[in-house]
Amino acid sequence: QLQIVESGGGLVQPGGSLRLSCVASGFNLDRYSVGWFRQAPGKEREGVSCINSSDGSPNYANSVKGRFSISRDNAKNTVYLQMNSLKPEDTAVYYCNAHKSWPSRDYWGQGTQVTVSS
C-alpha cells in the first residue's frame, strides 16, 4: 500500500522542541519533493517547509524560518521536521505531502497534532 505516515506530534511548552517524522511505504520518498503543512482550527492549511527532490534544497515559511529545519534520511525513507523554540501560534495539525510532477503523484498523510501550551 502506497502511503505516508506522520508521527512525533504532542504537547510541548513554549520554547520547547519536537521532531516530526514523515515515513513513506510502498515508494521511494527521495524521488519526491516533500512538504510540511499545518492547519490550525478555523484557519486554512498553510505551507511550513519543503525539501526539493532534485537538490535537497529547503524552503521555509517566514513564520518558522530560523526555528524549524527540514531534512531527509533516504536510508529510512523518511523526512523530518525539527521544530525548535515553539510558540503557541505553532499549534496545529501538521501534515506531510509527497509530490512528484511526472508522472503525477501526490500523497498526504493523516496528520499529527502539535500543541504548544503552558
Secondary structure, 3 states (H helix, E strand, C coil): CCEEEEECCEEECCCCCEEEEEEEECCCHHHCEEEEEEECCCCCCEEEEEECCCCCCEEECCCCCCCEEEEEEHHHCEEEEEECCCCHHHCEEEEEEEEECCCCEEEECCCEEEEECC
